[in-house]
C-alpha cells in the first residue's frame, strides 16, 4: 500500500483524503492544530511534522495555497528522493517551477481538481512534469479517481482546464442562482423555486449523460418552433449568452496564465 503525505489539509486536501484513505495509507502535515485535530478525528489520519512526513511518504501532495508554495518547497528541498512523486493541486504553479525549486530530477505531476471532488463527483486533469514517469501518471489517476474521474492533458492546457472545470462549478452555481431568482420573480416561493430548479438541473444533467445525442440536438427537442422555450431562447441568443461564456472562460484562462508568471 502506497503512503501519501499531504502538505496541507484544507477543503480540497480533505476531500481527497476522505476517499483516498480507503485505498492508501495517509499522512498529513497540517500546521493549524484545530484543522489537524479535525482530520485525525474525521478520517483517522496521522498528523506529522513536515520532515517526518516527507521521509515516510511515497507520494507528496502539495495541497497548500499558491502563496505558500515558496516556503514549503524551500523546507522540503533536498528531502525528496528519486523514489518519490510530488503532486501539485494548485492553480498557477507550473511543474517547471516546482522542479527548479526542489532541484534534481524530481518527479512532478501537476493536477487541477474541482470542487465536486468533495462529494466524489469531481473531475481532475493530470499533467506529467519533465521527469515524471507514465507509472506516476497512472498512480496520480488512481488517487484522483477516488474523488471522481480524471483526464490526461499536456501541461500547456492546464490553464484552460482551470477556466473550464476548475472554475466551472462557480458558473453553474451562478446560473442556478439566476434561475432561482428568476423563478421567484414569477411568484414562486423560495422553497418551490429550489425544488423546480434543482430537479430540472439534475434531471437534465443525467439525461445529457445517458443519451447518445449531442447537447445541441437535445436542446432542439425541447425547443418547439414558436413555443414557450423558443421565446426564452430568443432572449438568450439576442443577448449573445454564448459569447459571454466564451469571454468569461478566456478571462479565467488569462488570469491563470498571469498567476503562473
N, C-alpha and C positions, 0 to 999 in steps of 0.2 A: 504494500500500500504506500503510495507516494505521500510525502508530507508537504503540505502547502503552508507557507508562512505569509500572513497578511500584515503588511505595514499599514496600519490604519483600519479602523472598524466602523466607519461611518455608514450611511444608508446603503450605498452600493456594495461596500465591502461586506456588510452584514447580510445583504440579500444573497450574495454568493455563498457566504459561509453557511447560511441557514440550510442550503440544499446540498452543497458540496461536502458537508460534514458527514453525509451518509456514505460517501464513496472514498473519501480521503481523510487522512489524519490532518487536523487543522491546528496551527499555532497562530497566535496573534500578538502583535506589538502595538498596543493602544495606550498612548500617554495619558489620556483622560481616564482617571480612576473610576469614575461613575460609569462611563461607557464600557470600560474593561470589565467591571463587575456585572453589567447587564449582559454582555456577550458570554461571559462564563456561566451565568445563571440560565440564560436562554438556550444556549447551544452547547454547553459543557465543553467549551474550548479553553485551552490554557493560554494565559497571557504571560509573555516572557519579555525580558529586556531585549533590545534590538540585536546585540551581538550574539546572544544565545539562540535567538530565533533564527537568524540568518544561518548560523552554523548548523542548525538541526534540520533545515528545510531543503527539499529537492527543488521546490518552486517558490520564488518570492514574488508576491503580488503587491505592486505599488499602488495602494488604494488611498493615497493622501491627496490633498488638494494641489493643483499645479504650482501654486506659490510656495508650497513646502518641499517641492522636489529637490531643489538645490541642496538644502540642508540634509535631507535624508540620503541622497546619493553621496554626499561628502562623508557621511557617517559609515556607510557600508562599502565605500571604495576600498578595494584590497581584500575584502572579506568574501567576495563572490568567486567561486571556483568554476572550473570548466565543466563540472558535473551539473551545475545548477542552471535553471532557466529563470529569467526575470520577465515578469508580465506587467505591463502598464495598462491601467484603465482610464488614464487621464486624457482629456482633450487638450490639443495644442502642444503636447510633449512628444517629440519625434524619437524614434528608436536610435537615430544617429546621435542625438543629444545625450541619451542615456548611455550609449556605448562609449562616447567620448568622456563623459564624466566618470564612468566606472573603470575605464581603461581595459586593455587587453581585448580578447575576442569574446566578450560576454554575449551570451545567447539571449537576445531580447525579442519578445513578442509584444506587439502593440495591439490593443483591443479597444473597441468602442461599444460597450453595452448600453442598454437604455433602461428607463425607469420600470417598465413592466417586468423586469427581472425580479422585482420584489414579490411578484405573485407567480413566478415561474413561467411567464409568458413573454420574456424579453427576446430580443434578437441582438447578437453580438457579432460585429465584424472583427476578423482576426487577420493581422498582417505580420509577415515574417521580417525580422530585422536581418542585417547583413550576415551575421554569424549563426543565426538560428538554424536548426535542422528541421526537416519535414516531420520528424517524430515530435519535435517541440510544438509544431503547429497542431498535430493530432492531439497532443496532451492538452493544449490550450482549449481546443474544441471540446474535449471531454469535460473539462472543468466548466466551461460556459454553457454547454448543453444541459447542465444541471439546472440552469435558470431560464431555459427556453431553447432557442435554435441558434445556429452560427452560420456565417458565410465567410469564405476566404476572399480577401481583396488585396490588391497591391497597396502598399502604404500610401502612395500618392493619392489614393482615393479616400483615405480616412477622413479628410476634411469634408468631403461630400457626404460620406456616411454620417458624420456628425450633424450635418444640415438636414438630412432626410430622416434617419431613425433615431439618432441621439437626441436631437431637439424635437423630433416628430410628436412625441406624446403631448407636448405643450400645444401644438397646433390642434390636435384632436380635442384636448380639454377646452381650448378656446372656442372651437366650433360648437362643442356641446354647450358651453356657457352661453354662446349667442343663441343657439336653438332653444335653450331653456327660457331665456329672457323673452324671445320672440313668442314662444308658446304662452307665457304668462300675459303678454300684451294682448293676446286674443281672448283672454278671460279665464284661462285655466288656473287652478291653484298651483302652488309650488310643488306639492306632492304629486298631483296628477300630471303636471308638466314633466316631472322627473320620470314617472312611470312610462309615459308616452315616448319620450326622447330616448331613454336608456334601452327600452325594449326594441325600438326601431334601430338604434345604433348597433346593438349586439346581434340582432337578427340579421341585419344587412351584412355585417362583417362575416357571420357564419355562412350566409348564403353565398357571398363572394368567394369564401374559402372553399366551399364544397362544390360549386358549379364549375363546369368546364369553360363556360363562356367568359369572354373578356369583360372588363368593367364597363366599357362603353356600350356593349350590347345589352347588359343588364339594365343600365340607365335608360336606354331606349325603350326597353319593355315596360318600364314604369311610366314613361313619358308619352302618353297618348296625344296625338296631334289635336290641338285646340282645347285640351283638357286643363285640369287644375295644376297638374305637375308642370305642364308646358308653360303656364302663366308664371309659375315660380322660377323655372329655368330661364325664361326670357329675361327676368330681372337679374339673375346671377350672371348670365352671359353679357348682358348690356353693360354691367359694371366690371366686366373682364376679370372675374374672380380667378380664372386660370392664370392670367398674367400676374396677379397679386401673389399667388402661391409661388410662381417662378421667381419673382423678385425677392420674396421672403427667404426662399432657400438659398438663393445666390448671396443674400446678405449674411446669412448664417455661415455659409461656406467661406466667405471673405473674412469674417471675424475669426473663424477657426484658423485660417492661414496667418492672420495677424498675431494671434496668440502663440503661434509656433515660431515666430521670428525672434 
